Amino acid sequence: MKAVQFTSFGGPEVLHVVDVEAPHPGPGEILVRVAGAGVNQLDAKIRSGAMPTGKPAPFPLGTGLDAAGTVIGIGPGVDDVAVGDIVFGTGRSTMAEQAILTQWARVPAGVDPVEAGGWGVATETAGRLLSELGLVEGTLLLSGASGGVGSALIQFAVARGLTVVGTASAKNHDYLARLGAIPLSYGDGLVDRVSEVAPQGIDGALDLSGAGVIPDLIALVGDPAQVISIADFTAPSHGARVSTGVTRTTEPRDGFAEAVALPHFALAVERRFALADIADAHRHAENGHTVGKLVVTP
């Protein structure tokens, strides 16, 4: 089968499509024929070597963390899906014609499996962040809200009854408003702009972009413990928190279940790439300002 691998850390040019043997699902795993796989910022960080593991990399490495497709193999201990089911979820080396998923949920009826290929990481992260923040009412501020995680967060938070203020480029404001958020531009003067549209105050803030806004978010919330970042690892030096998969306190499937339960949940797909164009997909992701998700189709 065809899969994307790299044999050294570096820029997108280190990614290549190669022929490899199809993987076999182990205990608690499933194998899917990939319809679509999401491109995440974390993929680029791993590929570049910016996410050191503390031990030598076992090259060659695959890339990709989430995908959707048809179940074609089931590992020992799995009893909640059958061959032929269409699922989305997270796993490993998902930029391939076939991939292992370690967490999954069924793709809702009527949803394009290609689009659902980008749901896994975004919905897991959104569910985890809302759980860790613990807001049950009030106003939530999202910094960098137009990407996949932000898009999922807005839909989850609005469904929970929260008011959402989201920052993004001006060209993406209509998109945020359609999802149910109050859109604002980021940059200098953020505190004043947020205070103007949310005079009732901000009860919690999530930094999704790592744009150096932690001090502003703390100033708006008033409590550093109610500010969480997934992209700025200096946040703890300000008293705020960092959330990663390593610090996860919820099951990934919690976010999956929330997405499936929401009527009309969707993540916009800004662009689809062929597997052979994976380097271009990584470049696009690293440029930022993506609306919704980027998806690769084998």
FENTATA-V522889 format. One record per backbone hydrogen bond with DSSP energy under -1.0 kcal/mol. NH is the residue of the N-H (numbers start at 1). CO is the residue of the C=O. If there is no record, write none. Layout:
nh->NH co->CO
nh->NH co->CO
This chain:
nh->3 co->18
nh->4 co->95
nh->5 co->16
nh->6 co->61
nh->10 co->47
nh->14 co->11
nh->15 co->12
nh->16 co->5
nh->18 co->3
nh->20 co->1
nh->28 co->76
nh->29 co->26
nh->30 co->101
nh->31 co->73
nh->32 co->99
nh->33 co->70
nh->34 co->97
nh->35 co->68
nh->36 co->68
nh->37 co->296
nh->38 co->117
nh->39 co->294
nh->44 co->40
nh->45 co->41
nh->46 co->42
nh->47 co->43
nh->48 co->44
nh->50 co->45
nh->59 co->57
nh->61 co->6
nh->67 co->89
nh->68 co->36
nh->69 co->87
nh->70 co->33
nh->71 co->85
nh->72 co->31
nh->73 co->31
nh->75 co->29
nh->78 co->75
nh->84 co->71
nh->85 co->82
nh->87 co->69
nh->88 co->105
nh->89 co->67
nh->90 co->103
nh->91 co->65
nh->92 co->100
nh->95 co->63
nh->96 co->94
nh->97 co->2
nh->99 co->32
nh->101 co->30
nh->102 co->90
nh->103 co->90
nh->105 co->88
nh->107 co->86
nh->111 co->108
nh->116 co->112
nh->118 co->115
nh->119 co->116
nh->123 co->119
nh->124 co->120
nh->125 co->121
nh->126 co->122
nh->127 co->123
nh->128 co->124
nh->129 co->125
nh->130 co->126
nh->131 co->127
nh->132 co->128
nh->133 co->129
nh->134 co->130
nh->140 co->163
nh->141 co->204
nh->142 co->165
nh->143 co->206
nh->145 co->167
nh->151 co->147
nh->152 co->148
nh->153 co->149
nh->154 co->150
nh->155 co->151
nh->156 co->152
nh->157 co->153
nh->158 co->154
nh->159 co->155
nh->160 co->156
nh->161 co->158
nh->162 co->157
nh->163 co->138
nh->165 co->140
nh->166 co->182
nh->167 co->142
nh->168 co->184
nh->172 co->169
nh->173 co->170
nh->176 co->172
nh->177 co->173
nh->178 co->174
nh->179 co->175
nh->181 co->176
nh->182 co->164
nh->184 co->166
nh->190 co->187
nh->193 co->189
nh->194 co->190
nh->195 co->191
nh->196 co->192
nh->197 co->193
nh->198 co->194
nh->201 co->198
nh->203 co->139
nh->204 co->139
nh->205 co->226
nh->206 co->141
nh->207 co->228
nh->208 co->143
nh->217 co->213
nh->218 co->214
nh->219 co->215
nh->220 co->216
nh->221 co->217
nh->222 co->218
nh->226 co->223
nh->227 co->224
nh->228 co->205
nh->229 co->241
nh->230 co->207
nh->235 co->232
nh->237 co->234
nh->238 co->235
nh->239 co->236
nh->240 co->235
nh->241 co->227
nh->243 co->229
nh->254 co->251
nh->256 co->252
nh->257 co->253
nh->258 co->254
nh->259 co->255
nh->260 co->256
nh->261 co->257
nh->265 co->262
nh->270 co->293
nh->273 co->295
nh->275 co->297
nh->277 co->274
nh->278 co->275
nh->281 co->277
nh->282 co->278
nh->283 co->279
nh->284 co->280
nh->285 co->281
nh->286 co->282
nh->287 co->283
nh->288 co->285
nh->292 co->146
nh->293 co->268
nh->295 co->271
nh->296 co->37
nh->297 co->273
